[in-house]
Amino acid sequence: MFSSLRSIISLAVLAIFCQNVALAFPAMHYETFEKRLLNDTNYAGNSTKIRGVNLGGWFIIEQWMKPSLFQQAQALSKNNITAQDQWTFMTAINNQTAAKNLLTNHWSTWINATDFQQIKQLGLNTVRLPVPHWAFNASSAEPYLGGGLELPYINQALLWAKQYGLDVLLDLHTAPNSQNGADHSGHIGPIQFRNVSGTDNANRVYDSLTKMVKTYVNDAKYGGVVKGIELLNEPQCAVLGADYMTNIYQTAYNTVKNAIAKNVTSPPSIVLHDCWISPLSNWQPAVSQGGGLYNLPFILDTHRYHVFAPRNNMTAQQHIDLCHQDGSEIYNATQALQRPIVTGEFSLGVSCTDCNYSTNQQVVTANRQFFETQTTAYERGAGWIFWSWKAENNLPWSYKDAVQAQWIPTDPTEKSYAL
C-alpha cells in the first residue's frame, strides 16, 4: 500500500467480455488452487472467485492506517526524528523496551478472532496477510525488533483463519533495503534492495520464504490454510530491472517449492506481484519458451488504485474508462499468459475532479457503485482482495467500516449497483 492521503469516492464500470485468445502453452502442473481459478475466469459472480481483504497495518505498520500508534511513538521520542514508517517509528522511540510494549499491544488488539469471524460472516473467503522479512530474518543493521516477536501473533492469525474457514495468502511484504521505497516496505527512501548488499538482501528474502513455508505450510496444525505464498510485495521493476526481478522470482520460486515437505498433500500456489509491468501482456516474454518463468505455474497479483499517479486528478468518466480497461486487460492477460490473475489490492479511495455530492445518500450510492463495478471487473480474472480490512478513521480504505456505512454490500457477490 501507498502512503498518500486517501480521498473519497466515485463510480462504476460496465464489464466487457473480450475475445478468447488461442495460444499454445506447455503442459504445467498447476496446484489445485490455480486449477480452480484458471477454470473459472469467464463469469463474474462464480462462487470459486477469490473475494477477500488484506489484514494491512498489522505486522507492517503504516502511519496513515493507524495515526494514533505513531502519535504514541512520537510522544516517547527524545530526538528530532519524525515517525513515518516502521524504521523511523523505531528510531524515533530509540528504546527497544518501549517500542516492544507499543507494538505487542498493537499486535494483540488491531485484529482479533472477532474480526476473522466477521470476515467470514460477510461472505468473504480469503485473507491476505502481509508479513515482514525481519520477523523471520532480523539484522542488527536494521532497527526493527528482532527475535521473531511477531511470530506468535502470526501463528494465531493462521489458526483463526483455519477456525473460520478462510484461505490465507501469506505475503512477504518487505525486503531488506526496500524493494520499492514506500512505507509499507518498512522504510521510506531509496530503493536499494539490488544495489546495497544486493546478494545478502536476496538471500535474506529466500531465507524468510523458507521459514514461512516450514513454519506455516509444513506444520499440520495449520491444516493447509495457507493457499498461496506471495514471494515479494510490489517490487519496483522500473528501478530494479525486469531481468533482475525475473531472476529473483526464479530463485525464490524454487526456494519455496524445495521447502515444501513431501507429505504436504495440497501445496500452496506461488504468487508473483506484477512488478508494475504494464500492460500485463508485457509478461508474455517471461512466460514464453526461453523466458525465465517459462513452464512455471503461478498466480499473478496486480494492484489497481484510483488515487495515485498516473490515475489521480481524473474525471468520473475517466475513472470509469480505466475500470473498463482493467477488466478487459485482466481477462485477456489471463487467457494469453495462462496464469490466474488476482487483484490483490484495491480500495474505494479515488482522486476525482468532478465527484461532487451534496447528500449522504449520494455518497453511499457512488461508493456502492464504485465497489461493485470494480469487483465485477476484477472477477473477470481470479477475483479480488480489498485493502484493507481496517484503517483508523479512513472509510475508503476500511472494508469493515465501509460495510457499516453501506458503501460496501454485506454480500460481496451483490452487483445490483454495478454500472
C-alpha positions as CSV (number, residue, x, y, z in Angstrom):
1,M,0.0,0.0,0.0
2,F,1.0,3.5,-0.6
3,S,1.2,6.3,2.0
4,S,-0.6,9.3,0.3
5,L,-3.7,10.8,1.8
6,R,-6.8,9.0,0.6
7,S,-9.8,10.9,-0.7
8,I,-13.4,9.8,-1.3
9,I,-15.5,8.1,-3.8
10,S,-16.7,7.6,-7.2
11,L,-18.2,5.4,-9.7
12,A,-18.8,2.5,-11.9
13,V,-18.0,0.4,-14.9
14,L,-19.6,-1.8,-17.5
15,A,-17.8,-5.1,-17.8
16,I,-17.0,-6.0,-21.4
17,F,-16.5,-9.6,-22.4
18,C,-13.4,-10.0,-24.6
19,Q,-12.5,-12.5,-27.2
20,N,-10.6,-15.6,-26.1
21,V,-7.0,-15.8,-27.3
22,A,-6.0,-19.2,-28.5
23,L,-2.3,-19.8,-27.8
24,A,-0.2,-22.9,-27.3
25,F,1.4,-23.4,-23.9
26,P,3.5,-26.1,-22.3
27,A,1.8,-28.6,-20.0
28,M,2.3,-27.3,-16.5
29,H,1.5,-28.9,-13.1
30,Y,-1.0,-26.5,-11.6
31,E,-1.8,-26.7,-7.9
32,T,-5.4,-27.3,-7.0
33,F,-6.0,-23.7,-6.2
34,E,-4.5,-22.5,-9.5
35,K,-6.6,-25.0,-11.5
36,R,-9.7,-23.9,-9.8
37,L,-9.1,-20.3,-10.7
38,L,-8.0,-20.9,-14.2
39,N,-11.1,-22.9,-14.9
40,D,-13.3,-20.0,-13.6
41,T,-12.2,-16.8,-15.3
42,N,-15.1,-16.3,-17.7
43,Y,-18.1,-15.5,-15.5
44,A,-18.2,-12.9,-12.7
45,G,-20.0,-14.0,-9.6
46,N,-19.0,-17.6,-9.6
47,S,-18.5,-18.9,-6.1
48,T,-14.9,-20.0,-6.7
49,K,-13.7,-16.5,-7.1
50,I,-11.3,-15.1,-4.6
51,R,-13.1,-12.5,-2.5
52,G,-11.1,-11.2,0.4
53,V,-9.5,-8.5,2.4
54,N,-5.9,-7.6,3.3
55,L,-5.0,-7.6,7.0
56,G,-2.9,-4.5,6.4
57,G,-1.3,-2.3,9.1
58,W,-0.9,-5.3,11.5
59,F,2.7,-6.5,11.2
60,I,4.0,-3.8,9.0
61,I,2.7,-0.5,10.5
62,E,1.8,2.4,8.3
63,Q,1.3,5.9,9.7
64,W,-1.8,6.7,7.6
65,M,-3.5,3.5,8.7
66,K,-3.2,4.0,12.4
67,P,-2.1,7.6,13.2
68,S,-2.7,7.1,16.9
69,L,0.1,4.5,17.2
70,F,2.6,6.8,15.6
71,Q,1.4,9.7,17.8
72,Q,2.3,7.5,20.8
73,A,5.7,6.8,19.4
74,Q,6.3,10.5,18.8
75,A,5.3,11.3,22.3
76,L,8.0,8.9,23.6
77,S,10.7,10.4,21.2
78,K,13.5,12.4,22.7
79,N,15.1,13.2,19.3
80,N,14.2,15.1,16.2
81,I,13.1,12.0,14.1
82,T,9.6,12.0,12.8
83,A,8.0,8.6,12.9
84,Q,6.5,8.0,9.4
85,D,7.3,4.3,8.8
86,Q,8.3,1.3,10.9
87,W,12.0,2.2,10.6
88,T,11.5,5.7,11.9
89,F,8.9,4.5,14.4
90,M,11.8,2.5,16.0
91,T,14.5,5.2,15.7
92,A,12.2,7.9,17.0
93,I,11.4,5.9,20.1
94,N,15.1,4.7,20.3
95,N,14.2,2.3,23.1
96,Q,13.6,-1.4,22.4
97,T,11.5,-2.0,25.5
98,A,9.2,1.0,24.9
99,A,8.8,0.0,21.3
100,K,8.1,-3.6,22.2
101,N,5.4,-2.5,24.6
102,L,3.6,-0.4,22.0
103,L,3.9,-3.0,19.2
104,T,2.9,-6.0,21.3
105,N,-0.2,-4.1,22.4
106,H,-0.9,-3.2,18.8
107,W,-0.5,-6.8,17.6
108,S,-2.8,-8.0,20.3
109,T,-5.6,-5.5,19.5
110,W,-5.5,-4.4,15.9
111,I,-7.0,-7.7,14.6
112,N,-8.6,-10.4,16.8
113,A,-10.8,-13.5,16.5
114,T,-13.9,-11.5,16.1
115,D,-12.5,-9.8,13.0
116,F,-12.0,-13.2,11.4
117,Q,-15.5,-14.2,12.3
118,Q,-16.9,-11.0,10.8
119,I,-14.9,-11.5,7.6
120,K,-16.4,-15.0,7.2
121,Q,-19.9,-13.8,8.0
122,L,-19.6,-11.1,5.3
123,G,-19.2,-13.9,2.7
124,L,-15.5,-13.4,2.1
125,N,-13.3,-16.4,1.6
126,T,-9.7,-15.1,1.7
127,V,-7.4,-13.0,3.8
128,R,-4.1,-11.7,2.5
129,L,-1.7,-11.5,5.4
130,P,1.3,-9.2,4.9
131,V,4.3,-10.2,7.0
132,P,7.8,-8.6,7.3
133,H,11.1,-10.1,6.5
134,W,12.5,-9.1,9.8
135,A,10.1,-11.4,11.6
136,F,12.0,-14.4,10.0
137,N,15.4,-12.9,9.3
138,A,16.4,-10.0,11.5
139,S,19.6,-8.0,11.2
140,S,21.4,-5.7,13.6
141,A,21.8,-3.3,10.7
142,E,18.1,-2.6,10.9
143,P,16.3,-1.0,13.9
144,Y,13.3,-3.4,13.9
145,L,12.5,-5.6,16.8
146,G,14.4,-8.9,16.5
147,G,13.8,-12.3,17.9
148,G,10.7,-13.1,15.9
149,L,8.4,-11.4,18.4
150,E,5.6,-11.1,15.7
151,L,5.5,-14.9,15.2
152,P,3.1,-15.9,18.0
153,Y,0.6,-13.4,16.6
154,I,1.1,-14.6,13.0
155,N,0.6,-18.2,14.3
156,Q,-2.6,-17.1,16.0
157,A,-3.8,-15.4,12.8
158,L,-3.5,-18.5,10.8
159,L,-5.2,-20.6,13.4
160,W,-8.1,-18.1,13.4
161,A,-8.3,-18.3,9.7
162,K,-8.4,-22.1,9.9
163,Q,-11.1,-21.9,12.6
164,Y,-13.4,-19.8,10.5
165,G,-12.7,-21.5,7.2
166,L,-10.8,-18.7,5.5
167,D,-8.0,-19.2,2.9
168,V,-4.7,-17.3,3.6
169,L,-2.5,-15.7,1.0
170,L,0.7,-15.3,3.1
171,D,2.5,-12.3,1.6
172,L,6.2,-11.3,2.2
173,H,5.6,-7.6,2.2
174,T,9.0,-6.2,2.8
175,A,12.6,-6.7,1.8
176,P,16.0,-5.5,3.2
177,N,17.0,-2.1,1.9
178,S,13.5,-1.8,0.4
179,Q,12.1,-3.2,-2.9
180,N,10.0,-0.1,-3.6
181,G,11.0,2.8,-1.3
182,A,7.5,3.0,0.3
183,D,6.4,3.0,3.9
184,H,4.9,-0.5,3.5
185,S,8.4,-1.8,2.7
186,G,9.3,-0.8,6.2
187,H,11.4,2.2,5.2
188,I,10.6,5.2,3.1
189,G,13.6,6.2,0.9
190,P,15.8,5.0,-1.9
191,I,15.1,1.6,-3.5
192,Q,18.4,-0.2,-2.5
193,F,17.4,-3.8,-2.5
194,R,19.6,-4.5,-5.5
195,N,22.4,-2.0,-5.2
196,V,23.3,-2.1,-1.5
197,S,24.3,-5.6,-0.3
198,G,22.1,-7.0,-3.1
199,T,23.2,-10.6,-2.7
200,D,22.7,-10.5,1.1
201,N,19.3,-8.9,0.6
202,A,18.1,-11.5,-1.8
203,N,19.4,-14.3,0.4
204,R,17.5,-12.9,3.4
205,V,14.3,-12.9,1.3
206,Y,14.9,-16.5,0.3
207,D,15.6,-17.4,3.9
208,S,12.4,-15.7,5.1
209,L,10.3,-17.5,2.5
210,T,11.9,-20.9,3.5
211,K,11.0,-20.2,7.2
212,M,7.5,-19.1,6.2
213,V,6.9,-22.4,4.4
214,K,8.5,-24.6,7.0
215,T,6.5,-22.9,9.8
216,Y,3.1,-22.4,8.2
217,V,2.8,-24.9,5.3
218,N,4.6,-28.0,6.6
219,D,3.1,-27.9,10.1
220,A,-0.1,-29.9,10.0
221,K,-1.6,-27.9,12.8
222,Y,-2.4,-25.1,10.4
223,G,-4.5,-27.6,8.3
224,G,-3.3,-26.4,4.9
225,V,-4.9,-23.0,5.5
226,V,-2.1,-21.2,3.5
227,K,-3.3,-21.5,-0.1
228,G,-0.8,-19.0,-1.5
229,I,2.7,-17.7,-0.8
230,E,3.5,-14.3,-2.3
231,L,7.2,-14.0,-3.0
232,L,7.5,-10.3,-2.5
233,N,5.0,-7.4,-2.5
234,E,5.3,-4.6,-5.1
235,P,8.9,-4.7,-6.2
236,Q,9.6,-1.8,-8.4
237,C,10.8,-3.2,-11.7
238,A,11.3,0.2,-13.3
239,V,14.1,0.7,-10.8
240,L,15.3,-2.8,-10.0
241,G,15.1,-4.1,-13.6
242,A,12.7,-6.7,-15.1
243,D,15.5,-9.2,-15.8
244,Y,16.9,-8.8,-12.3
245,M,13.5,-9.4,-10.7
246,T,12.8,-12.4,-13.1
247,N,16.0,-13.9,-11.6
248,I,14.9,-13.1,-8.1
249,Y,11.5,-14.6,-8.8
250,Q,13.0,-17.7,-10.3
251,T,15.2,-18.4,-7.3
252,A,12.5,-17.5,-4.8
253,Y,10.0,-19.8,-6.6
254,N,12.4,-22.8,-6.5
255,T,13.3,-21.9,-2.8
256,V,9.6,-22.2,-1.9
257,K,9.0,-25.4,-3.9
258,N,12.0,-27.0,-2.3
259,A,11.0,-26.0,1.2
260,I,7.6,-27.7,0.9
261,A,7.6,-31.0,2.7
262,K,6.8,-34.1,0.6
263,N,3.9,-35.1,2.8
264,V,2.0,-31.8,2.2
265,T,-0.9,-33.0,0.2
266,S,-2.2,-29.7,-1.1
267,P,0.8,-27.4,-1.6
268,P,0.2,-23.6,-1.8
269,S,0.2,-21.8,-5.1
270,I,3.0,-19.3,-5.6
271,V,2.0,-15.7,-6.2
272,L,4.1,-13.1,-8.0
273,H,3.3,-9.4,-8.0
274,D,3.2,-7.9,-11.5
275,C,6.2,-5.7,-10.6
276,W,4.2,-2.7,-12.0
277,I,4.8,-4.0,-15.5
278,S,2.0,-2.6,-17.7
279,P,0.1,-3.7,-19.6
280,L,0.0,-7.3,-18.1
281,S,0.5,-8.7,-21.6
282,N,4.1,-7.5,-21.3
283,W,4.7,-10.5,-19.1
284,Q,4.4,-12.7,-22.2
285,P,8.2,-12.9,-22.9
286,A,8.9,-14.1,-19.3
287,V,6.4,-17.0,-19.6
288,S,7.1,-17.9,-23.2
289,Q,9.7,-20.5,-24.3
290,G,13.1,-19.2,-23.4
291,G,11.7,-16.8,-20.8
292,G,12.8,-17.0,-17.2
293,L,9.4,-18.1,-15.9
294,Y,8.5,-20.5,-18.8
295,N,6.8,-23.6,-17.6
296,L,6.4,-22.3,-14.0
297,P,2.7,-22.1,-13.0
298,F,1.9,-19.2,-10.6
299,I,-0.8,-16.7,-9.8
300,L,-0.1,-13.1,-10.9
301,D,-1.1,-10.4,-8.5
302,T,-2.0,-6.9,-9.8
303,H,-2.8,-3.8,-7.7
304,R,-5.3,-1.2,-9.0
305,Y,-5.7,2.1,-7.4
306,H,-7.6,5.2,-8.5
307,V,-6.0,7.8,-6.2
308,F,-2.3,7.7,-7.1
309,A,-0.4,8.9,-10.2
310,P,-1.0,8.3,-13.1
311,R,-4.6,7.7,-12.1
312,N,-5.1,10.8,-10.0
313,N,-6.9,14.1,-10.8
314,M,-9.2,12.4,-13.3
315,T,-12.9,12.9,-14.1
316,A,-15.6,10.4,-13.1
317,Q,-15.8,9.2,-16.7
318,Q,-12.0,8.7,-16.9
319,H,-12.2,6.5,-13.8
320,I,-15.0,4.5,-15.4
321,D,-12.9,4.1,-18.6
322,L,-10.0,2.9,-16.5
323,C,-12.2,0.2,-14.9
324,H,-13.3,-0.9,-18.4
325,Q,-9.7,-1.2,-19.3
326,D,-8.8,-3.1,-16.2
327,G,-11.5,-5.7,-16.6
328,S,-10.5,-6.3,-20.3
329,E,-6.8,-6.3,-19.6
330,I,-7.1,-8.8,-16.8
331,Y,-9.4,-11.1,-18.8
332,N,-7.2,-11.1,-21.9
333,A,-4.0,-11.5,-20.0
334,T,-5.4,-14.5,-18.1
335,Q,-6.0,-16.2,-21.4
336,A,-2.7,-15.1,-23.0
337,L,-0.5,-15.9,-20.1
338,Q,-2.4,-19.0,-19.0
339,R,-2.0,-17.9,-15.3
340,P,-4.7,-16.8,-12.9
341,I,-4.7,-13.1,-12.2
342,V,-5.9,-11.8,-8.8
343,T,-6.3,-8.1,-8.0
344,G,-4.6,-8.3,-4.6
345,E,-5.1,-4.7,-3.6
346,F,-7.7,-2.0,-4.5
347,S,-9.8,0.4,-2.4
348,L,-12.5,3.0,-2.6
349,G,-10.0,5.8,-2.5
350,V,-10.3,8.0,-5.6
351,S,-8.8,11.2,-6.9
352,C,-11.8,12.7,-8.8
353,T,-12.1,16.2,-10.2
354,D,-15.8,16.3,-10.6
355,C,-17.3,13.9,-8.0
356,N,-19.3,16.5,-6.0
357,Y,-22.1,15.1,-3.8
358,S,-24.5,17.1,-1.7
359,T,-26.2,14.4,0.3
360,N,-25.0,11.3,2.3
361,Q,-27.2,9.1,0.1
362,Q,-25.3,10.3,-3.0
363,V,-22.1,9.4,-1.3
364,V,-23.4,6.0,-0.3
365,T,-24.6,5.3,-3.8
366,A,-21.5,6.5,-5.5
367,N,-19.2,4.3,-3.3
368,R,-21.5,1.3,-3.7
369,Q,-21.4,1.7,-7.5
370,F,-17.6,2.1,-7.4
371,F,-17.1,-1.0,-5.3
372,E,-19.4,-3.3,-7.2
373,T,-18.2,-2.2,-10.6
374,Q,-14.6,-2.6,-9.6
375,T,-15.2,-6.1,-8.3
376,T,-17.2,-7.0,-11.4
377,A,-14.1,-6.1,-13.4
378,Y,-11.7,-7.9,-11.2
379,E,-13.8,-11.1,-11.2
380,R,-13.1,-11.3,-14.9
381,G,-9.9,-12.7,-13.5
382,A,-9.4,-14.8,-10.4
383,G,-11.0,-12.3,-8.0
384,W,-10.0,-9.6,-5.6
385,I,-8.7,-8.7,-2.2
386,F,-9.6,-5.3,-0.8
387,W,-7.0,-3.0,1.0
388,S,-7.7,-3.2,3.9
389,W,-10.0,-4.8,6.5
390,K,-9.3,-1.9,8.9
391,A,-8.0,1.7,8.8
392,E,-8.3,4.2,11.5
393,N,-10.9,6.9,10.6
394,N,-10.5,6.2,6.9
395,L,-13.7,4.8,5.3
396,P,-12.4,4.4,1.7
397,W,-9.7,2.1,3.0
398,S,-11.6,0.2,5.7
399,Y,-13.8,-2.7,4.5
400,K,-15.2,-3.2,8.0
401,D,-16.3,0.4,8.3
402,A,-17.4,0.8,4.7
403,V,-19.8,-2.1,5.2
404,Q,-21.3,-0.3,8.2
405,A,-21.6,2.9,6.2
406,Q,-23.4,0.8,3.4
407,W,-20.6,1.7,0.9
408,I,-19.9,-2.0,0.5
409,P,-22.7,-4.6,0.4
410,T,-23.0,-7.3,3.1
411,D,-23.0,-9.8,0.3
412,P,-19.8,-9.5,-1.8
413,T,-21.5,-11.2,-4.8
414,E,-24.1,-8.4,-4.9
415,K,-23.9,-6.4,-8.2
416,S,-27.2,-4.5,-8.3
417,Y,-25.4,-1.2,-8.1
418,A,-22.8,-2.0,-10.7
419,L,-23.0,0.1,-13.8
